[in-house]
Amino acid sequence: MEAGSFNPADTEYIVAQQAAHRAVDGVLQRRLAGDGGEARVCAPSVSSDEIAARFSTYELPASGCSPEAYLATLERRGVHDEMVLQSPNMLGHMSGAIPPWTAPLGRLVHAMHANVVKTETAKVATAVERETVALMHRAFFENDKQFYARHAHDPRVCLGHATSGGTTANLEALWLARNLALPGAESRGLSAALREGGWAEAVLMTSAVAHYSVTTKACGILGLGTENVLSVPTDAFLRVDLVELRAKLERCKAARQCVIAIVAVSGSTDCASFDPLEPIAALAREFKTWLHVDAAWGGGLVFGTGVRDSLLRGICHADSVTVDAHKQLLCPLGFGLILYKSPTAVLTNAKSASYIIRADSHDLGRFTLEGSRPASAYFLHMNLLVLGTRGLCALIDRKLKIAQALAREIADAPDFELLLWPEADILLFRFVPAHLAPRLAAAAPGASGTALAHGAAGSGGGLGGGSPAADALGSAGSPGDALGSAGSPGDAEHIYREAVEFELDGVQRCVQEAQKERGLMFLSRTAVLDPRFDRGGLKSAFLRAVINVQATEQSTLAVLDDVRRTYALLSGEPSSSLLSKASALGGASGGGAVAGLGKKSQWLADPMRHAPPAFMVAGIMVPN
């Protein structure tokens, strides 16, 4: 097929566009109807290798096909096997939903085809982006109206801008921080800048749970070196340890190490932990270093009731903030924001060229790392103005309420263990089969040798038989033998606990992979350093539930029973029997083999039985 007209006003163009719209609408309708109302997250038992095999055309045909034929072929080759990110049962990743007006707005945005690198290709879209950034800037930094009247559209300054995502936003913030700390780095290189400043080396300070876009990407790109990321340990709630942070800053000062920035985390990707921003900001001021807050996930919660004064307290003191609009703020991928406290800070990084982004222009491209950029700001602009503060607050409060309900259910369930109580909307927990519950209790800190022996005697192996972890204890497999070889009760307790942890890690991996293959519901899996038990640097596996905006209380609570069913399929034992055994163990132990044992779960119904309702926000029906 030949391309034909490219003029949107031509009849030929309009007819072809309408035909393509009808074809796309048909694909979408069939995709939505294809799950039979089960709200699946994906088709069952379809591997990535199988899908890849369908897309194995490596030579372009001489003659093309019609758009309708292409869409029909695409549908046949695998559209229905794509992940359904807006399913209420998608609880594994930061894949928020989009409201019903996003796709129609997308038609307008794509039809206008603006490029926000400069006003000559995006005169209106540039103004829309600047207004959107000002709205978000005020949510975090709370300046008065006069401040935004002066700076929002001033071509000489920049409060921030849209990016392709949090990774780019973090990189831009640290690029600016490096150039401010080491003025010659941009022109003469890092070595010369360090030498001229009298520094031994440049380092970055951040939490042990910081995102890899900071610790492995940005530092490598900026020439700091990933080994110069100084990782600060976290406390029992996986927040940065302030005592350790100060100590590292003092050591850097004594060693003439230039700390280009402290990166605080507001909503870690593992468990949505929030660093205490006010004391971190005070340390940044004391040691005269840039404070960047990676709030890619947690920043969108700023519109929730009391969040700004609790989880995000002190964020107004940050020099820069990353927020992902495609996570909590209902925007399509990929769309992040970088916000700067000072309107003039980014002038350090400003660029210009004779044919584009001229120094005296309104062009946002003067201040951005990326060149050509789509007009993504329209999506957030519409969400903010359609929902307003009340609508946004209702969405965030509802998410946080659901997270608390799931946390209570996990804490009370006899066969689950909550790692820590969620600060926001991500939960880490693990499934504890009945045969492992008494062993986990026996391995708890302070358990006696008798308890260890009792726990070992009650063990019944892992999935389908003996456990590799139990074998690791020796041929006899008993705590007594381990004690003899280890030489002290402390060593024996550690070996015993590690064996239990090892087997639990395997259970989480098997259950999560199998649940993903079933396709009904989805939890992700992560590995973190368990603050309750020192495994010598080894991380423990946990299931991870992310409460996205499309989640319902029914779907989140039902996911626990889906985990039970999945384990039952793997072990060959009915899920109801598994729960009965766990409940009996909880009652017999007088409080539970793990925290919260003894209360029977009330969610034994089929997780697909409950049709998730839509919900009203600001008078608008937003489907789940």
N, C-alpha and C positions, 0 to 999 in steps of 0.2 A: 504494500500500500504506500502511496506517496503522501507526503505530509499535508499538502493542500495549503489553505490559507492560514496565516497566523494573526489575522486581524480579528479581534473579538467582536467587532461590529458586523462582519460579513455573515451573510446567511449560511454559507457553507460551514464556517467555523461554529456558529450557533447550533446547527443541526448535528454536527459531529459531537459537540460537547454534550448536548442533550442525550444522544444515544449512549455515550459513555457513562453519563450519570445513571441512566436507567439500568445499564449492565451492572454498575457498582451496587446500586440499590438492591438488585436481585441477589447478588452474592452476599450482601450483608443480611438480607432477610433469611436466606437459606442457612447462613452461619448461625444466626440467632435461634432458628428453629431446630437446628441440628442436634442440640444436646437434649432434646425431649423434655425441657424444663428442669433438668437436673442441676443446672448451674455448675457444670464441670469446669475444671481449670485447663484441661487438655484432653485429647483423645487418649484412651488407655493403650498402653503397650505399643507405642509408636516411637522408635528410637531415632536419634539424630542421624545415625548412619542410614537408616531407611529413607529418611527425608532427603538426605544429601544425594542418595542414589537417583532420586527423581529429578534432580537438577544437575544433569550431567551433559548438557549441550555445550560444547566448547568451540563450535564453529557457527558463525553468523550465516543465516540463510540469505540467498541472493534476493529473494522476494519476501517482503514482510507479510503481515496479516492485519486484519482489522483490529481496532481496539477491543471490540466485543469478543472476537475470537481469542485474543490474548487473555482477556479476563476469564473466559470460559476455561482455557487451558490452565491458567494459574489456579483457578478454583479446583479443578480436577487434580492438579499435582500436589495440592496440600494446604490450601487456605484453611480448611476445616480442622487441620491438625495443629494450627498455630495455638500458642498459649492464650487463654482468655483472661487477660489481666484485670478486666473489670468484674470478674466473677466474685461474689461475696465470699466464696471459698478460697480465693487467692490470698493467703495469709503469710506468704513466705518472703516477699520482697517489697521494696519501696516502690510499688507500682500503683499509684493512686488512680482514681477514676477521673474521667472528664465529664463535665455536665452536658446536658442535651444540646446546648447551643454551640458547643465547641466545633463540631464538624461543619455545621452550616457557616459559622464564622470563618473556618478554614477555607471554605470555597472562596469567600471574598478576599481573604488575605492572599491566597495563592493566585487568584485571578489578577489582583493588583500587582503582584510580583515585585514588591519594593525591595530595595537593597539599602540597608540602613548604614552603610559605610559612609554615605554623604547625602546631603540634602538634594543634590541634583538627581538622585535616584530614589529619594524617599523624603520628600518635603514634609508631608503630613505624618508619616510613620516616625520620623525623628522627633516631632513634637509629642506624639503619643508615647514614645519610649521615655522621653524626659519627664512627662507628667506621671507615668507609671512608676518610674524610679523615685520621684519625689514623694509619692504616696507611700511607697515601701520604706523610704528613708525616714519619713516622719514616724512610722510605726516603731522603728528601732531607736532613733536618736531624739525624737520628740522636740524638735526645734519649733519655733513659732511660725505663724503664717508669713510674717515679713521675711523670715529667712528664706523660705521657698519662693516667695515672690521675687526676691533678689537673685537667687542662684539657680532655680530649676531650669530656666531657659537661657541663662547667660552663656553665650558661646565660648567665653574665656575659661569656664570652669566645668567641672563634671562631678555630680554626686554619685555616679555609678552608671552601670549599663547592663544590658542583657548579654549573656554568654550562651554557649552551647551546652553548658552544664556546670556542676560544681567543681569538676576537675580543672576546667579552664579558669573559673573564678578564683579558686585557690592559687593557681599558678600566677595569675595576674596580681593578686594581693602580695604574694611573696616576691615577685619580680619588682614591684614598687618598693617593698620593704628593703630588699637587698640594695637597690639603687640609692635609697635615702641613707642607709647605714654606711654604704661604701660608694661615695659619689663617683669615683673613677671607674667602677666596675663595667659600666655600659660601654665606655669608650676605650679604656686601656686594658681591660681585663681584670679578672679577680685577683691575680697575684700582685699586680701593680697597685690596685686599690688597697689591698691589705698592707702592703709595704708602706704606702704613703700614709696610711692611718695608724701605723705602729701596731698592727694586730698580728698575732701569730697565725690565726686561722678564723674562718667564719663558720658559725654553727647555727642550728635551729633548735628551739626548745619546744617540745610538745608532749602530750600524754602518750602512755603506752597503748591506748586504744584509738589513737588518731588514724584517720583514713589514709589509705595507701597513696592517694593522689598527692598527699603532702609528703609522706615519709619516703616514698620510692620514686615518684614521678617528678614533682616540682624541684626537689633538691638535686636530682640528677640533671634535669634540664638547665637549672640555674648555675650549675658548676660548683655547688656547695659540696656535693658528694653525699651519698646516702649514709655513709659511716659518720658523717658529721651531724646527723639528726640525733640529738640527745633526748632519749626517751625517758620520761619521768614516770616512775611507778604510780599505780592507782591505789585508792583505798578500798575498803570493803564494799563500797557501792560503785566501784569502777570509775570514780572521779579522780582527777589528778590530785596527788598528794602534795599539799601546799608546803609542808616542811621540806620535802625532797626537792620541790621546785626552787625554793629559796636557796637551799644548799647548793644546787647545781649552778644557779646564777652567781653565787658567791665564788664558786670555784672557777667559773668562766672569767669573772672579773680579775681574779688573781692570776690567771694563766694568760691574760691578754687575748682571750677568745672573744670575737665580736659576735654577740647574739643578735642576728638580724631581725628575729621576731620570736615572740611566744605565740604559739597557735593553741588556743583554747577550743574545746569541743563542746558544742551545744547540740546534743542528740547524736551520740556515737552510733555507727552503723550496726554494731553488734547488739547493743542493748538499750540505745537511746539514753545513755548516761549524760549528765550535764555537769560540766566543770563549774566551780564557783567563780563567777566572773568578776565580782567586785574585788575580792582580795587579789586575784590575778592581775586585774587592771592596776591595782596599787603597786604591785611588784614591777609591772612594766614601766610605770612612771618612775619608780625608785631607781631602776636600773637603766632607764632611758632607752627602752627598746620598743619596737612596734608590737601592738597587740592585734592579732588577727583572730576572729572567731569563725570557725567552720561550723555554721549553722545550716548546712545544706539540708539536713533532715529536720532538725528542731526549730529552725527559724520560722517556718510556716505556722507553728503553734502560737506565735505572738498574738494572734487575734483571740485566743481562748481566754476564758475567765480567769483573771489573776496570773496568767502565765508569765507576763512581762515582769511582774513583781516577785516571781518565785523562781521558776526554772531559768528565766532569762534576765534575772536581776543583775544589773551592771553592764548589760550589753551596750548601753549608750556610751560607755567609756571606751569601747573598742575603736581602733583606728580603721578597721575594715571588717566587713561581714560578708560571708558567702551564704546565699539562700538559694535553694532549688525550687523554682516555681512548678516544676513537673513532679514534685513529690507531694507536699502537703497542700499546694495551692491550686490543684485541679487543672493544670495546664498540660498540653501534650509534650511529649519528649521532642528534642532535648532543649531545655530552657532553664538556665540558671541566672543568678544575679550577683554582681559584685557591687557592694555599697561602700562608700568612703565617708568617714565622719567629716573630714575637711573637704570643702569644694575645690581647694587648690592643690591638694596633695598629689593628685595624679598628673599634674603638670610636669612633674619630674620625668614621666614616661611618655609625654606627648610626642607624636611624630607628625611629619607633614611631607607632602610631595607636590611637585609643581602642577601635575595634571589632576590631582585628587587630594582630598583632606588638606586644603590650603590652610595656613596658619591663622588667617583672619576669618575663617568660615564657621558655620554652625555644625560642621560635620562631626558626628560622634566617632567616626573612624580615627580621628586624631588621638583618641584616648583608649583605644581597644587593641588587644593583642591580635584578635581575629580581624581579617579584612572584610570581605563580603559577608554580610549577616542577613538572615531573613527577618521579617518584621514580626518576630515572636511576641513582642510586647502587647500586641492587640489582644492576645488570649488572656493575659493576666489583667490587662486594663478592663476588659469586659467582666471578668469574674469579680474584680474588686467593686466595680460600680453596680453590677446587677445584684450581687449578694449583700453588699454593704457590711458594716461592722457587725450587725446583729446576725445576718446570715452566716458569715464566716465564723463567728463565735459559736453559733449553734452546731455547726459541723465539727469544730474542734472539740467542743465540750462533749459531744456525743461520742467521738472516737475515744477520748480519755475515759469516759464512763464505761465503755465496753471493755477497755483494757483492764480496768479495775475489776470488773465482773469476772473476766477470764482469770485474772490473778487469784481471786478468791476461790474460784472453782479448782484451780490447780493446787493451791495450798491445802484445800480440804480433801482432795482426791487421794485415795489410799495408794494409788499406783503412779503418781507423778510427784516430781520434786521441783519446786520453784527455786531458781538460783538466788534471785533477790527480787524484792518488791519493785515493780516498775515505777520509774519516775514519770514516764509518759506513755508511749503507745507501742513499745516493743518489749516483748517478754522472752526471757530465756528459761527453759525448763527441760526436764528430761523424763522419759518414761522409765519406770522402775518395775520390771516384772516381779511377780510374787516370789519367785525363787531367789531374787537378789535383794529384796527388801530387808530381811533379817540380817543378811551379810553386810549391807550398807549401814544398818543401825549398829551392828557389832563393831564396825570399822570406824565409827564416829570418834572424834577426839575424847579421850577419857574413858573409853570402853575398857573393861578389864579383860585379862587373859581368858577368864571363864566365858565372858561374852563372846570373845573371838572364837573360842572353841565351839561354843553353841552355834554361832553363825556359820562356821565352816561345816558343821555337821548337817545343818539344814539346807546346804546349797544343793541345787539340782542341775547345774550345768546351764549353758546358754541356749541359743537357738538350736534346738534339735540335738542336744547332747552335751558332752563335756566342753568345758571352756578352756581356751588357750591360756587365759589368765590363771586359772586354777592349776594348770600344768606348770606354769612358771614358778609355782611355790615349791616345786620339787616332786619327786616320785610319790611321796606319801601325801602331798597336797594339804598338809595340816599346819595350823599356826605353830604347833609345838615344834615340828621339824624346821619351820622357818626361823623360829626363835633360836634353835640350836645352831643353825648356820649363820644367822645374823650376829649373834653374840650379845644382844641386849633387847629388853622388852620394847624399847623405842623403835629399834630397827625392825623387829617382827611386826609391830603394828603398822609401820610404814609399808612394808612389803605386802601385808594383808590388804591394806587399804588400796594400794596401787593395783593389786589384782582385781579388786572389785571395780575400781575406776576403769581399768582396761576393758573389762567385760561390758560395763555400762556404755563406754564409748562405742563399742561394736554394735550394741543394741540400737543406739541412736542412728548410727550410719545405716544399718539394715532397714530400720523402720522408715526413715526418711526417703531412702531410695525406692523402697517398695511402694510407699504412699504416692510418690511422684509417678510411678509407673501406672498405678491404678487410675489416676487422673480425676478422682472425685474432689479431693481437697489437697491443699498444698501448704506445707510448712517448709521453711528453709532450715539449714543446719549450719552451725558455726562452731568454732573452737576458741575458747578463751582460757586465760589463767584463772582458775577457780580461787577466789580470795579466801575461801574457807579451808582450803587444803593445799599445802605446798607439795607439788609433784616434781619438784626439782626442775622447773622450767617447762615441763610438759603441759600442754593445753588440754582441757577436757571438752568433749563434744556435747553440745546442747541443741535441742530443737529451738527454733526461733519463730515466733509469731509476730508479724507486723500488722498492726490494726490500721488498714487503709480505710478511706472514707466510705467505700462501698460495703465494708464488713457490717454484719448485723450481730446482735447478741446471740441469736440462734446459731449462726454459722460458726462463730468463734467458740462457743461452748461445745458444739457438736464435733469440732475438730478433735477433741480429746477422745471421743468414742471412735472416731475414724482411726486414730492411732492404735487404739485397742484392737479394732478389727484387723488392721494391717498386721499387727504383731501376731494375732491369732492365726491369720493365714500363713504366716511364716513358721509358726511353731506347731500348727496343727491342733490347737486347742481353742474351743469357743471363747469369744470375748467375754461373755457373761460369766463363764467359769473363771477366767482370769481375774475379773473384778471381784467375784466372791472370795477367791483365795486372798487377794490383796486386802479386802475388807476384814476378813477373819484374822489375818496377820496383824492388821492395825488394832483390832479390838484386843487381841491376845497380848499385845505389847504395852497396853495401858497408855496409849498416846501415840502409837504409830512407830513403825520401824524407820520411817523418815518423817520429816516435819509435816504435821497435819494428817497423819493416818487416823482412820477411825470413822470418818464421815463418808457414807456411800454416795457416789456420784448420782445425780438425778438425770443425767443426760445419756440415756440408753436407747433413745429413739433413733430411727434411721436419719442420718444427717441430711439426706436429700428430701425428707418428708416436709420440711418447713419451707414454704415459698417465701423468699425474702421480700418484704414490702418496700415500696418506694417511701420516701419521706419528704416532708415539706420544709423548704428553707425560704424564708422571706416571701412566702406566698407562692413559691415555685416548686413544682413536683420534680425532685431529683431522683432518678431511678437508681436502685442498687444493683 
